[in-house]
Amino acid sequence: MSVFKKIIKDKVSLISLGVLIFLYLGAIFAPFFSPYPYDEEDVEYIWAPPAKIHFFDFKRKIFFRPFVYAYRYKIDEYYQRHYYEDKSKIYPIKFFVRGFKYKILGIIPCDLHLFGADTKIYLFGADGKGRDLFSRILYGARVSLSIGIIASLISFSLGLIIGGISGYFGGRIDNIIMRIVEMFMMIPSFYLLLALRASFPPDLTSTQIYFLIVIILSFIGWAQIARIIRGMALSLRERDYVYAAKALGVSDFKIIISHILPHTFSYALVAIVLSIPGYILAEAGLSLLGLGIQEPEASWGNLLSSALSIVKIRIYPWIIIPGIFILLATISFNILGERLREILTSRQ
């Protein structure tokens, strides 16, 4: 039975896989699912609460048809806004509507969106600038989820190659590489991450910061995997097929690539899946502290920056919703990684 079939038959793993597919589909098709641009501001909806979806209006004899009421607000003596529903008019939720323009895959122009209404419909409420939190979470998923995968793939590629070379050759090369690895492992990774990020100019664009974070996360994440792969390579280089390849005159580089590293892929697959949550949390931590993705661009980390204030959380509790998505993603990756470990271990 294949690994995929075993995961499908396990209910917990299947739920975790379904959550991840749901999150990545939302990130890939964020413009389609988003009713508004992620950076569109509206001063009339600053800190507006999540929209309430209604299905019944007995006065108008409307049943099982989703609709919303427009939000209005009044200002109290403390200059705080208090939003309420204006029930004088209903606004049906429309599906597959025309809205702001975007490009599919950055090429094909399109303006079709999953849903919309003739009034503002903020499913997760609004932030301090009147921007739709639901749309910003979808666009933020593109950053947070892609950084986790790209950084893990780069760091594990480096770790596989460097660890394979160290374990295969041994001797002085092994000693030099392992001392470098130990130097990286001695430094707490998050503090190293902060130091590396702070050493770069503060006036970088969000695109530059994105690639910078990927490079930094890859730079600090390869050492541990290199050490483990090195131990596996020390054992694998004593196998008969490695001696046979040497006797046939196969180059050392080809032996490492063709005979050493492929036997570490089962471990690497599990380690990659389990490492992705760490990279997602690292990016979220950087953005939360203002060192990551900058406004108006969205990531799950900088969306949580408003939640640093306990007072704001009490008044506007919906600002912690991005944290729920971070929690869902990290838990799902960890569950899936542990299940993969169990399956691959049982096959050996």
VEXDREN-2710 file (C-alpha; in Angstrom, 1 decimal):
% VEXDREN-2710
k/r/px/py/pz
1/MET/0.0/0.0/0.0
2/SER/1.4/3.4/-1.0
3/VAL/2.2/6.1/1.5
4/PHE/-0.6/8.3/0.1
5/LYS/-3.2/5.5/0.5
6/LYS/-2.2/5.0/4.1
7/ILE/-2.6/8.7/4.8
8/ILE/-6.0/8.8/3.1
9/LYS/-7.2/5.9/5.3
10/ASP/-6.1/7.7/8.5
11/LYS/-8.8/10.1/9.5
12/VAL/-6.6/12.5/11.4
13/SER/-4.0/12.6/8.6
14/LEU/-6.8/13.1/6.0
15/ILE/-8.2/16.0/7.9
16/SER/-4.8/17.6/8.2
17/LEU/-4.1/17.1/4.5
18/GLY/-7.6/18.5/3.7
19/VAL/-6.9/21.6/5.9
20/LEU/-3.5/22.2/4.1
21/ILE/-5.1/21.8/0.6
22/PHE/-7.8/24.2/1.6
23/LEU/-5.3/26.8/2.8
24/TYR/-3.1/26.5/-0.3
25/LEU/-6.0/26.7/-2.6
26/GLY/-7.1/29.8/-0.8
27/ALA/-3.7/31.3/-1.2
28/ILE/-3.3/30.4/-4.9
29/PHE/-6.7/31.7/-5.8
30/ALA/-6.8/34.6/-3.3
31/PRO/-8.0/37.2/-5.8
32/PHE/-10.9/35.1/-6.8
33/PHE/-12.0/34.4/-3.2
34/SER/-11.3/37.9/-2.1
35/PRO/-14.2/40.3/-2.5
36/TYR/-11.9/43.4/-2.1
37/PRO/-8.3/44.2/-2.8
38/TYR/-6.1/43.5/0.2
39/ASP/-5.0/47.2/0.4
40/GLU/-8.3/48.9/-0.2
41/GLU/-9.1/51.2/2.7
42/ASP/-12.5/52.6/3.8
43/VAL/-12.6/55.1/6.7
44/GLU/-16.3/54.3/7.1
45/TYR/-15.4/50.7/8.2
46/ILE/-12.5/51.2/10.6
47/TRP/-12.5/48.3/13.1
48/ALA/-15.9/47.1/11.7
49/PRO/-16.9/43.8/13.2
50/PRO/-17.4/40.6/11.1
51/ALA/-20.4/40.6/8.9
52/LYS/-23.4/38.7/10.1
53/ILE/-24.9/36.4/7.4
54/HIS/-28.7/36.1/7.7
55/PHE/-30.9/33.5/6.1
56/PHE/-34.3/34.5/7.5
57/ASP/-36.3/37.7/7.5
58/PHE/-39.9/36.8/8.5
59/LYS/-41.1/40.4/8.0
60/ARG/-40.0/40.3/4.3
61/LYS/-40.7/36.6/4.0
62/ILE/-37.2/35.8/3.0
63/PHE/-36.0/32.2/3.8
64/PHE/-32.8/30.3/3.0
65/ARG/-31.4/33.1/1.0
66/PRO/-28.1/34.5/2.4
67/PHE/-28.1/38.3/2.8
68/VAL/-26.5/41.0/5.0
69/TYR/-27.5/44.3/6.4
70/ALA/-25.4/47.4/5.9
71/TYR/-23.3/48.5/8.9
72/ARG/-23.8/52.0/10.4
73/TYR/-22.0/53.4/13.4
74/LYS/-22.5/56.0/16.1
75/ILE/-19.7/57.6/18.2
76/ASP/-20.0/57.6/22.0
77/GLU/-18.7/60.2/24.5
78/TYR/-15.3/58.4/24.4
79/TYR/-15.1/58.8/20.6
80/GLN/-15.4/55.1/20.1
81/ARG/-17.3/53.7/17.2
82/HIS/-20.2/51.4/17.8
83/TYR/-21.4/49.5/14.8
84/TYR/-25.0/48.3/14.3
85/GLU/-27.0/46.8/11.5
86/ASP/-29.3/49.0/9.5
87/LYS/-32.2/46.7/9.0
88/SER/-34.2/49.0/6.8
89/LYS/-32.7/47.4/3.7
90/ILE/-31.3/43.9/2.9
91/TYR/-28.4/43.2/0.6
92/PRO/-28.5/39.7/-0.9
93/ILE/-25.1/37.9/-1.2
94/LYS/-24.3/37.4/-4.9
95/PHE/-22.1/34.7/-6.2
96/PHE/-19.6/34.8/-9.2
97/VAL/-19.8/38.6/-9.4
98/ARG/-17.6/41.2/-11.1
99/GLY/-15.2/43.2/-9.0
100/PHE/-11.7/44.5/-9.0
101/LYS/-9.4/43.3/-11.7
102/TYR/-6.5/40.9/-11.3
103/LYS/-4.4/38.6/-13.4
104/ILE/-4.6/34.8/-13.3
105/LEU/-1.0/33.5/-13.0
106/GLY/0.0/37.1/-13.6
107/ILE/-1.0/36.8/-17.3
108/ILE/-4.7/36.5/-17.9
109/PRO/-6.8/39.5/-16.9
110/CYS/-9.9/38.7/-14.9
111/ASP/-12.5/40.4/-12.6
112/LEU/-14.6/37.5/-11.5
113/HIS/-15.0/36.9/-7.7
114/LEU/-16.7/34.2/-5.7
115/PHE/-19.1/36.4/-3.8
116/GLY/-20.0/40.0/-3.2
117/ALA/-22.9/42.3/-2.2
118/ASP/-24.1/45.8/-2.9
119/THR/-22.7/46.8/0.5
120/LYS/-19.5/46.1/2.3
121/ILE/-19.3/42.5/3.4
122/TYR/-16.3/41.9/5.7
123/LEU/-16.5/38.2/6.7
124/PHE/-13.7/38.5/9.3
125/GLY/-14.2/42.2/10.1
126/ALA/-11.9/45.1/9.2
127/ASP/-8.6/46.4/10.6
128/GLY/-7.6/49.8/11.8
129/LYS/-7.6/51.2/8.3
130/GLY/-10.9/49.8/7.2
131/ARG/-9.4/47.0/5.1
132/ASP/-11.1/43.6/4.7
133/LEU/-9.4/41.2/7.0
134/PHE/-10.7/38.1/5.1
135/SER/-9.0/39.4/1.9
136/ARG/-5.8/40.2/3.7
137/ILE/-5.7/36.8/5.3
138/LEU/-6.0/35.1/1.9
139/TYR/-3.2/37.3/0.4
140/GLY/-1.1/36.8/3.5
141/ALA/-1.4/33.1/3.1
142/ARG/0.5/33.4/-0.2
143/VAL/3.5/34.9/1.7
144/SER/3.5/32.8/4.9
145/LEU/2.8/29.4/3.3
146/SER/5.1/29.8/0.3
147/ILE/8.0/31.0/2.5
148/GLY/7.7/27.8/4.6
149/ILE/7.9/25.5/1.6
150/ILE/10.6/27.4/-0.4
151/ALA/12.9/27.9/2.6
152/SER/12.6/24.3/3.7
153/LEU/13.4/23.0/0.3
154/ILE/16.4/25.2/-0.1
155/SER/17.8/24.5/3.4
156/PHE/17.3/20.8/3.0
157/SER/18.9/20.7/-0.4
158/LEU/21.9/22.4/1.2
159/GLY/21.8/20.1/4.2
160/LEU/21.6/17.0/2.0
161/ILE/24.5/17.9/-0.2
162/ILE/26.8/19.3/2.5
163/GLY/26.0/16.4/4.9
164/GLY/26.4/13.9/2.1
165/ILE/29.8/15.2/1.2
166/SER/31.0/15.4/4.8
167/GLY/29.9/11.8/5.6
168/TYR/31.2/10.3/2.4
169/PHE/34.7/11.8/2.4
170/GLY/35.2/11.8/6.2
171/GLY/38.6/12.8/7.6
172/ARG/39.7/16.4/7.4
173/ILE/36.8/17.5/5.2
174/ASP/34.3/16.0/7.7
175/ASN/36.0/17.8/10.6
176/ILE/36.0/21.2/8.9
177/ILE/32.3/20.9/7.8
178/MET/31.2/19.6/11.2
179/ARG/32.9/22.4/13.1
180/ILE/31.1/24.9/10.9
181/VAL/27.8/23.1/11.5
182/GLU/28.4/23.2/15.2
183/MET/29.1/26.9/15.1
184/PHE/25.7/27.5/13.5
185/MET/23.9/25.2/15.9
186/MET/25.4/26.9/18.9
187/ILE/23.6/30.2/18.2
188/PRO/19.9/30.3/19.0
189/SER/18.2/30.3/15.6
190/PHE/15.7/33.1/16.3
191/TYR/18.3/35.5/17.6
192/LEU/20.5/34.7/14.6
193/LEU/17.5/35.4/12.4
194/LEU/16.9/38.8/14.1
195/ALA/20.5/39.7/13.8
196/LEU/20.8/38.8/10.1
197/ARG/17.6/40.7/9.3
198/ALA/18.6/43.8/11.3
199/SER/21.9/43.9/9.4
200/PHE/20.2/44.8/6.1
201/PRO/18.8/48.2/5.1
202/PRO/15.4/49.1/6.5
203/ASP/14.1/50.7/3.3
204/LEU/13.7/47.4/1.3
205/THR/10.5/46.7/-0.7
206/SER/8.2/43.9/0.3
207/THR/9.4/41.7/-2.6
208/GLN/13.0/42.2/-1.5
209/ILE/12.2/41.4/2.1
210/TYR/10.3/38.3/1.0
211/PHE/13.4/36.9/-0.9
212/LEU/15.6/38.1/2.0
213/ILE/13.6/36.2/4.5
214/VAL/13.7/33.0/2.3
215/ILE/17.5/33.3/2.1
216/ILE/17.9/34.0/5.8
217/LEU/15.7/31.1/6.9
218/SER/17.5/28.8/4.4
219/PHE/20.8/30.0/5.7
220/ILE/20.1/29.1/9.4
221/GLY/18.1/25.9/8.7
222/TRP/20.6/23.7/6.9
223/ALA/23.0/22.9/9.7
224/GLN/20.9/20.4/11.7
225/ILE/19.9/18.4/8.6
226/ALA/23.5/18.4/7.4
227/ARG/24.6/16.8/10.7
228/ILE/22.0/14.1/10.5
229/ILE/22.6/13.3/6.8
230/ARG/26.3/13.2/7.6
231/GLY/25.7/10.4/10.1
232/MET/23.6/8.5/7.6
233/ALA/26.2/8.9/4.9
234/LEU/28.9/7.5/7.2
235/SER/27.0/4.3/7.4
236/LEU/25.9/4.2/3.7
237/ARG/29.4/4.7/2.3
238/GLU/30.3/1.2/3.7
239/ARG/27.6/-0.5/1.7
240/ASP/28.5/-3.0/-1.0
241/TYR/26.9/-1.0/-3.8
242/VAL/29.1/2.0/-3.0
243/TYR/32.3/-0.2/-3.1
244/ALA/31.0/-1.6/-6.4
245/ALA/30.5/1.8/-7.9
246/LYS/34.1/2.8/-6.8
247/ALA/35.5/-0.3/-8.4
248/LEU/33.7/0.6/-11.7
249/GLY/35.4/4.0/-11.6
250/VAL/32.3/6.1/-10.9
251/SER/33.2/9.6/-9.7
252/ASP/32.8/10.5/-6.0
253/PHE/30.2/13.2/-6.9
254/LYS/28.1/10.8/-8.8
255/ILE/28.2/8.2/-6.0
256/ILE/27.0/10.8/-3.5
257/ILE/24.2/12.0/-5.8
258/SER/23.1/8.6/-7.1
259/HIS/23.9/6.1/-4.3
260/ILE/24.2/8.0/-1.0
261/LEU/21.5/10.8/-1.0
262/PRO/18.6/8.8/-2.5
263/HIS/18.7/6.5/0.6
264/THR/18.2/9.5/2.8
265/PHE/15.1/10.8/1.0
266/SER/12.6/9.0/3.3
267/TYR/14.1/10.8/6.3
268/ALA/14.4/14.0/4.4
269/LEU/10.7/13.9/3.3
270/VAL/9.6/13.7/6.9
271/ALA/12.0/16.3/8.1
272/ILE/10.9/18.8/5.4
273/VAL/7.3/18.4/6.3
274/LEU/8.1/18.8/10.0
275/SER/10.3/21.8/9.4
276/ILE/7.8/23.9/7.5
277/PRO/5.9/25.0/10.6
278/GLY/9.1/26.4/12.0
279/TYR/9.7/28.5/9.0
280/ILE/6.1/29.8/9.0
281/LEU/6.4/30.7/12.7
282/ALA/9.8/32.4/12.0
283/GLU/8.4/34.6/9.3
284/ALA/5.3/35.4/11.4
285/GLY/7.6/36.4/14.3
286/LEU/9.7/38.6/12.1
287/SER/6.7/40.3/10.5
288/LEU/5.0/40.6/14.0
289/LEU/8.1/42.5/15.2
290/GLY/8.1/44.8/12.1
291/LEU/11.2/43.2/10.5
292/GLY/9.3/41.1/7.9
293/ILE/6.8/41.9/5.3
294/GLN/5.8/45.5/5.5
295/GLU/2.5/47.3/5.1
296/PRO/0.4/47.5/3.0
297/GLU/1.5/44.0/1.8
298/ALA/-0.1/41.2/3.9
299/SER/1.3/38.2/5.7
300/TRP/-0.1/36.3/8.7
301/GLY/2.6/37.8/10.9
302/ASN/2.1/41.4/10.2
303/LEU/-1.7/40.9/10.4
304/LEU/-1.2/39.9/14.0
305/SER/0.8/43.1/14.9
306/SER/-2.5/44.7/15.9
307/ALA/-3.0/41.9/18.4
308/LEU/0.0/43.0/20.5
309/SER/-2.3/45.2/22.5
310/ILE/-4.5/43.4/25.1
311/VAL/-6.9/46.4/25.0
312/LYS/-7.4/46.0/21.2
313/ILE/-8.0/42.2/21.6
314/ARG/-10.7/42.9/24.1
315/ILE/-12.4/45.5/22.0
316/TYR/-11.8/43.9/18.6
317/PRO/-11.4/40.2/19.2
318/TRP/-11.5/39.3/15.4
319/ILE/-7.9/40.6/15.0
320/ILE/-6.6/37.3/16.4
321/ILE/-8.1/35.4/13.5
322/PRO/-4.8/35.3/11.5
323/GLY/-3.3/33.5/14.5
324/ILE/-5.9/30.8/14.1
325/PHE/-4.8/30.2/10.5
326/ILE/-1.2/30.0/11.7
327/LEU/-2.2/27.5/14.3
328/LEU/-4.2/25.4/11.8
329/ALA/-1.3/25.3/9.3
330/THR/1.4/24.4/11.9
331/ILE/-0.7/21.7/13.6
332/SER/-1.6/20.2/10.2
333/PHE/2.0/20.0/9.0
334/ASN/3.1/18.5/12.3
335/ILE/0.4/15.8/12.3
336/LEU/1.1/15.0/8.7
337/GLY/4.8/14.8/9.3
338/GLU/4.4/12.5/12.3
339/ARG/2.1/10.2/10.3
340/LEU/4.6/10.1/7.5
341/ARG/7.3/9.2/10.0
342/GLU/5.3/6.3/11.3
343/ILE/4.5/5.0/7.8
344/LEU/8.0/5.2/6.5
345/THR/9.5/3.7/9.7
346/SER/7.1/0.7/9.5
347/ARG/8.2/0.1/5.9
348/GLN/11.8/-0.2/6.8
END
